Amino acid sequence: CAGWMFAWAVSFVGVTKLLVSDHGLSTQVVWLLAATPNVFAVLALLAYLRFVRMADELMRKIQFDGLAIGFGCGAIFAMGYQLFERAGAPQADSNDLLMVMMLGWVAGQLYSMGRYR
């Protein structure tokens, strides 16, 4: 699971750098490059689902708590930051939202693990 997530992150950064720089790539190559990180993302998701299915009840609870907190943090950020943007804050993009959700997921897992130890 962690390996696929790492591959996803590395490919995302690498493809982003390639697409931002102008290498004169053909349209087909550009679309293929843009799709590459998504392949790793799907593989990471499938590995995570396999992990959760094989986990015991406590680990599932910890994962559920982490996902719930991550989703909640993302929803609060998505709705709340719009008001800050209207007040003059810089515009956020989807990567900002994803980062908030992932950090919330990790924080939720750590919190939940502490509760059940």
N, C-alpha and C positions, 0 to 999 in steps of 0.2 A: 504494500500500500504506500509506504513512505517513498519507495523507489520510483513508483509511477508519479507521485506528487512532485518529487524532485525533477523528474524528466519533464513534467508539465511546466514547472517554473523555469527551468533552463531553456526549454524550447520557446516559451513565451518571450523571454528576454531576448534570445537570439533572433527570433523571427521579427520582433519589434525593431531591433536595430537594423536588420536587413531591409525591412520595409520602409523605415524612415530615411535611410540613405538611398541615394538614387544610383542603382547599379544597372539600370536599363533592362530589367528582367521582363520577360514576356508576361502577358496577362495571365496565361495559364499557370506559369511558375509562381506568380504572386499569389494567386488563389490557392494553389497547392501549399505554399508556405503558410498562408493564413490559416489553413485547415489543420496543419500539423499539430499545434498545441492542443487543439480540441480532441484529437485522437488520444493523446496522452491523458487528457482530462477524463475522457470516457473510461479509459483503462484504470485510472485512479479511482473513479467512482465505483466501477465493478469490483475492484480489489477491496475497497472500503465496505461495500455491501456484503461481500464474502466474509470479511472479518467480523462484521456485526452479526451475521447469521450464525457464525461458529462460536461467538462469545457467550459466556454465561450470563445469567440474569443481572448480576451486579455490573458487569462491564456494559451491558446493553443500557442499563439505567444511567450510568455515567455518560455514555455516548448520547443518549436521549437528552439528558440535562444540558450537555454541551451544545447540542444542536438547537435546543429550545432557546437557550440564552443567546446563542449566536444569531438566530433568526430574529429574536426580540430586539437585540442591539441594532441589527440591520434595519428593521422596520422603523425604530425610533430615529436612527440616523437619516434614513431616506425621507421620512416625513418632516423631521425637525430641521434638518439642514437647509431645506428649501426656504424657511423663514430667515435663516442667517444669510443666505444668498440674496434675498430681497432686501436685507438690511445692509448689504455691501460686501459680504464675505466673498472670496473667490469661488467660482463655480466648481462643484465637485463632479467627478465622472464615475462611471460604473466601477472602476478599479478601486476608488476610495470606498465605495459601499462594500465591495467584496472584501477589502482589507478589514473593515470594521466587523463584518460578519465572521471572518476567520479568527480574528483576535477574540471576539466574543465567544466563539466556539471553544477555543483553547482555554480561555478564562473559565468558562462554564465547566469544562472537564476538570480543571484543576480544583475549582470550588467543590465540585461533586466528589472528587477523589478524597479531598480533605474531610468531607462530611462522613464518608463511609469507612474511614480508617480507624 
